[in-house]
Amino acid sequence: MKSRNEFEFRKAAETDLPFLVRLRADAMRAHILSAGMEYDDELQMQRVMDNFDCAQIIRLEGKDIGLLKVDRASDPWMLKQIQLRPEYQNKGLGEKILRQILGDAREKSVDVGLQVYKNNPAKRFYERAGFNEVGRNDIACTMQWKCK
């Protein structure tokens, strides 16, 4: 029996696209708009499809609740996306998922990089996890976590 807040992953499939498009809108629209960009459905579909080969559906208690994309073929690994449905945010799930990724990276002796909209509250989340800002532009920050 699984304990409460124990998540699992499954590989994303084409049949997940409606869920992923809805998830992107629910989880990211406000951050995109507050970054001064327009929310363009076609561009957001491109983001959903970007690195789709490494897309995993995050599941909790039998429900699809989010998306995880980590490109483990690159060095450093690139955390492309962690998105949770709004009702599952701020419950410690993102932290558990991130700790698992960083634990795996530590075992493989590889750093982890990511980009986050500079106005997204997730930036503070990543900073608390040990990521440091290594670059920025008008919209996003590039951050890196060092395994050593």
N, C-alpha and C positions, 0 to 999 in steps of 0.2 A: 504494500500500500504506500502510495506517495504521500509525503508530508505536504502541508500547505506551503504554497509558494515554491514548489519544486517544478521547474520548467523542463521542457524537452524541446528538441529541434527536429524538424524534418526538412528535407530538400524541397525548395519551392518548385512548383510546376506551373505550366501555362494556365491551368485551371485556377490558379491562385491570383491571376492578374486582377480581376475585379476587387478582391479583398485588398490587394497591395495598392491599387490606385486609391481606394477609399481610405486606407490607412495613411497613405502619404498626405492626402488632403487633411485628414483629421489631425495628424501629428505635426505637419510641417507648414501648412498654409499661413498661420499667424506669424511664424518666424520669417518666412519668405517675404511676406508683406511688410513686416517691420524692418526688414533689411533694405527696404526701398525698391524691391523688385516686384514685378507683376507675377501673379500666379497664373501660369500658362499651362493648360492641360496637356498639350503636346510635349512641352519640355518636361513636365513632371512624369509623363509616361516614359520618356527617354531615361530619366533618373531611375525609374523602377526597373527598366530593362538593363541599365548599366551594370556590368558585373553580375548578371543574372545567374551565371554558372556557379557563383558562390553564395547565392541567396538561400537562406534558411528561414523557414517559418518558425516563430517562437510559439510554443503551445503551453498552456497552463490548464490543468484540470479538464483536459479534453477540448479546449477551445483555442482557436488561432487568435493570438493576442498581439503579434508583432512580427518584425522582420529583423534579421541580422545578416549583414554582409561583411565578411572579412576576407580580404585577398591575402591568402597565406603563401602565394607563389612569389610575392615581392619581398624585398628586403630593404627597409623594414616591412613587416606586415602592414597592410593598410586597412584600418577599420573604416569601411565605406558607409555603413549605416547601421544604427540601432534605432528602431522605431517601435514604440509601444502604443497601443490604443490609449487614448487619454485616460480612460477609467482605470488603467493599470499603471499609470505613471505615479511617481512619488510614493511607491510602496516597497522600495528596495529591490525590485526585480532587475532594473537596469544595472544597479551596482553588483548584484550577483552574477549577471551575465558578463559584465566587464571584468570582474575578478577572475572568472573562468578563462576568459581570453588572455588576460595578462599572465595567469598561471601557466597556461599552455605556452605562451611566448617565452616566459622565463625558462621553462624546461627545454625549449629549443634554442635558447640563447639568442633571441632575436628581438629587436626593438619593434614598437608599434607606433604608427603615425595615423593622423586623421586630419580632416578639415571640418570646422564647425562654423556656422554663421556667427559672427562676432557678437551679435545681440541675443543669441540663443542662450537661455539659462543653462543648457547642457555644458556650456564652456566651463562654468564653475564646477560642475559635476566631474568633468575630465581633469580639471586642476586638482581637485581633492583626491583623485585616483593616482596622481603623480605625473600627469602630462604637463609639459611646459610648452609655452608658445614659442615657436621658432620662426614664424613668419606671419604676415598678414597683408591683406589688400583691403579695398573699400568694403568688401562684403564678408569675407571669411578670415578665420585664423587657421594657420597650420600648426598643429601641435604634435609633440612626440613624447613617448614614454620610453625610457631607457631600461633595458633588462638588468643592467649592472650598476 
